[in-house]
């Protein structure tokens, strides 16, 4: 008899969705996901996340702006991106990339097709909604940590309600464009976004699954 909890099932079946149907998610469902995500723990219960959620024409306008930024803009992230990946981190990153490209039939030497697939990040993989996460500058890395918890809770709540998600740091690469588009105050940083909607399960790119490290790789038992 299985003793898996509903939470364990969500953790094991959630995945990053990279192809969406155009159908909108009902407003009450989005509101419930946001309320659930707001239950994430935060330092002193500061709840530092502020979220901009787009639908309809607002999503399309943002999609156009971000695609143009990718095509012609210069990176200006509010938070520095990793400089290098080494060891196990590098191997996991490569494996994930190979799986992704293989799922859509892109070979290792096809740079143009890889760039085109990368551009899909900036058109939100066709998602009808985006949740943009901003974080107060004054809270530093612990504010970012708290917002990470919010993102995880958002994705799990969405999965519980049959909604696909893909967390994306990619959009923050052009933080100046995002800031200007939404008139975000200077005291808040653009951290990440979550594109979301109904998953297109027929799309090959939604069929591969990443692996997870076993306990021996990331746990030291003491005592």
Wavefront OBJ file of the C-alpha trace (Angstrom):
o trace
v 0.000 0.000 0.000
v 1.374 3.397 -0.980
v 1.755 6.036 1.704
v 2.575 8.833 -0.730
v 0.982 12.092 0.245
v -0.713 14.438 -2.191
v 2.273 16.768 -1.789
v 4.724 14.026 -2.735
v 2.678 13.250 -5.819
v 2.760 16.923 -6.823
v 6.515 17.147 -6.280
v 7.149 14.052 -8.375
v 4.829 14.940 -11.259
v 5.401 18.701 -11.587
v 7.635 19.638 -14.500
v 8.579 22.727 -16.477
v 6.007 23.146 -19.231
v 7.415 24.508 -22.500
v 4.341 24.361 -24.745
v 0.948 25.760 -23.772
v -2.563 25.827 -25.143
v -3.941 29.337 -25.755
v -6.927 28.879 -23.420
v -7.027 31.330 -20.534
v -7.023 30.171 -16.927
v -10.101 31.366 -15.003
v -9.449 34.354 -12.760
v -10.606 32.521 -9.640
v -8.113 29.708 -10.296
v -5.256 32.186 -10.685
v -6.332 33.942 -7.490
v -6.313 30.644 -5.587
v -2.825 29.783 -6.859
v -1.572 33.181 -5.689
v -3.218 32.794 -2.289
v -1.663 29.355 -1.896
v 1.769 30.638 -2.923
v 1.432 33.443 -0.392
v 1.506 30.801 2.356
v 5.210 30.237 1.664
v 7.449 30.941 4.682
v 9.449 34.172 4.734
v 11.886 35.827 7.123
v 9.884 37.647 9.832
v 6.801 36.980 7.664
v 7.875 39.922 5.504
v 6.300 38.308 2.395
v 8.581 40.324 0.101
v 7.134 39.149 -3.209
v 5.078 41.472 -5.360
v 3.574 39.874 -8.428
v 2.340 41.263 -11.746
v -0.009 38.829 -13.522
v -0.799 39.277 -17.204
v -3.720 38.016 -19.276
v -5.069 38.649 -22.766
v -3.771 41.755 -24.500
v -1.390 42.470 -21.609
v 0.333 39.122 -22.123
v 0.584 39.777 -25.857
v 2.067 43.243 -25.329
v 4.624 41.852 -22.883
v 5.409 38.975 -25.259
v 6.145 41.431 -28.068
v 8.369 43.553 -25.821
v 10.402 40.611 -24.549
v 10.876 39.042 -27.988
v 12.175 42.397 -29.240
v 14.516 42.622 -26.241
v 15.939 39.199 -27.028
v 16.376 40.087 -30.694
v 17.968 43.510 -30.284
v 18.517 44.345 -26.610
v 21.526 44.297 -24.309
v 21.378 42.204 -21.116
v 20.871 44.219 -17.921
v 19.861 41.801 -15.135
v 19.072 43.190 -11.691
v 20.671 40.067 -10.182
v 23.930 38.636 -11.557
v 23.594 35.419 -13.512
v 25.973 32.532 -12.669
v 29.412 33.006 -14.214
v 30.310 29.318 -14.379
v 28.894 25.869 -13.740
v 31.379 23.184 -12.690
v 31.298 19.567 -11.579
v 27.887 18.045 -10.954
v 26.158 21.388 -11.589
v 27.660 21.583 -15.061
v 26.798 17.970 -15.825
v 23.171 18.353 -14.741
v 22.827 21.554 -16.769
v 24.231 19.885 -19.868
v 22.054 16.820 -19.468
v 18.941 18.966 -19.125
v 19.889 20.939 -22.231
v 20.576 17.811 -24.269
v 17.249 16.311 -23.208
v 15.394 19.478 -24.133
v 16.978 19.810 -27.568
v 16.665 16.095 -28.280
v 12.948 16.233 -27.496
v 12.431 18.679 -30.371
v 14.954 17.079 -32.724
v 17.709 19.698 -32.444
v 21.236 18.307 -32.868
v 24.269 19.424 -30.883
v 25.740 21.429 -33.752
v 22.568 23.221 -34.836
v 23.286 26.611 -33.299
v 20.609 28.520 -35.209
v 17.882 26.114 -34.128
v 19.162 26.214 -30.555
v 18.996 30.011 -30.598
v 15.455 29.831 -31.954
v 14.480 27.457 -29.140
v 16.101 29.815 -26.615
v 13.955 32.607 -28.054
v 10.871 30.622 -27.016
v 11.642 31.720 -23.440
v 10.906 35.283 -24.504
v 7.581 34.430 -26.111
v 6.656 32.505 -22.941
v 6.387 29.211 -24.851
v 2.963 30.375 -25.993
v 1.567 30.683 -22.455
v -1.523 32.895 -22.047
v -0.361 34.220 -18.659
v 2.818 35.405 -16.966
v 3.380 35.996 -13.253
v 6.313 38.388 -12.853
v 8.036 38.243 -9.458
v 9.757 41.326 -8.041
v 11.718 41.569 -4.801
v 12.732 44.541 -2.608
v 16.331 45.629 -3.144
v 16.745 46.314 0.578
v 16.205 42.678 1.596
v 19.170 41.325 -0.338
v 19.706 37.576 -0.779
v 17.222 36.563 1.909
v 14.441 38.392 0.136
v 15.397 36.420 -2.967
v 15.327 33.202 -0.935
v 11.813 33.993 0.288
v 10.635 34.705 -3.260
v 12.075 31.362 -4.326
v 9.778 29.706 -1.824
v 6.860 31.627 -3.303
v 7.764 30.408 -6.797
v 7.891 26.785 -5.643
v 4.549 27.068 -3.872
v 3.009 28.733 -6.927
v 4.129 25.891 -9.199
v 2.858 23.192 -6.837
v -0.525 24.863 -6.348
v -0.865 25.294 -10.101
v -0.061 21.624 -10.660
v -2.690 20.652 -8.079
v -5.257 22.544 -10.158
v -4.175 21.127 -13.512
v -2.212 24.184 -14.632
v 1.235 23.965 -16.224
v 4.061 26.295 -15.223
v 7.638 27.122 -16.149
v 9.710 29.337 -13.823
v 11.950 31.595 -15.911
v 14.978 33.585 -14.844
v 15.487 34.322 -18.552
v 13.088 37.261 -18.542
v 15.112 39.010 -15.837
v 18.093 39.113 -18.221
v 16.428 42.230 -19.685
v 15.307 43.750 -16.391
v 15.405 47.285 -17.792
v 12.862 46.372 -20.463
v 10.634 44.636 -17.908
v 10.918 47.595 -15.528
v 9.981 50.081 -18.222
v 7.123 47.977 -19.555
v 5.413 47.684 -16.169
v 6.735 50.899 -14.556
v 8.273 48.918 -11.683
v 9.657 51.147 -8.887
v 13.442 51.412 -8.560
v 13.355 49.981 -5.032
v 12.285 46.581 -6.381
v 14.356 44.170 -8.457
v 13.069 42.030 -11.306
v 13.766 38.492 -10.096
v 12.004 35.948 -12.309
v 8.749 35.095 -14.005
v 6.443 32.106 -14.194
v 4.726 31.495 -17.529
v 1.601 29.440 -16.991
v -1.521 28.024 -18.585
v -2.931 24.710 -19.753
v -0.165 22.357 -20.857
v -0.116 21.144 -24.446
v 0.575 17.516 -23.597
v 0.813 16.560 -27.270
v 3.962 18.675 -27.702
v 7.160 16.562 -27.729
v 9.018 19.134 -25.621
v 6.643 18.422 -22.733
v 7.474 14.722 -22.670
v 11.022 14.638 -21.316
v 11.650 14.656 -17.562
v 14.730 15.717 -15.652
v 16.293 13.461 -13.045
v 17.054 14.283 -9.420
v 20.163 13.581 -7.370
v 20.055 10.799 -4.805
v 20.563 11.552 -1.125
v 24.239 10.584 -1.121
v 24.937 13.385 -3.567
v 23.631 16.243 -1.445
v 23.223 15.086 2.167
v 25.776 14.595 4.939
v 24.360 12.613 7.854
v 25.781 13.611 11.242
v 24.952 11.445 14.238
l 1 2 3 4 5 6 7 8 9 10 11 12 13 14 15 16 17 18 19 20 21 22 23 24 25 26 27 28 29 30 31 32 33 34 35 36 37 38 39 40 41 42 43 44 45 46 47 48 49 50 51 52 53 54 55 56 57 58 59 60 61 62 63 64 65 66 67 68 69 70 71 72 73 74 75 76 77 78 79 80 81 82 83 84 85 86 87 88 89 90 91 92 93 94 95 96 97 98 99 100 101 102 103 104 105 106 107 108 109 110 111 112 113 114 115 116 117 118 119 120 121 122 123 124 125 126 127 128 129 130 131 132 133 134 135 136 137 138 139 140 141 142 143 144 145 146 147 148 149 150 151 152 153 154 155 156 157 158 159 160 161 162 163 164 165 166 167 168 169 170 171 172 173 174 175 176 177 178 179 180 181 182 183 184 185 186 187 188 189 190 191 192 193 194 195 196 197 198 199 200 201 202 203 204 205 206 207 208 209 210 211 212 213 214 215 216 217 218 219 220 221 222 223
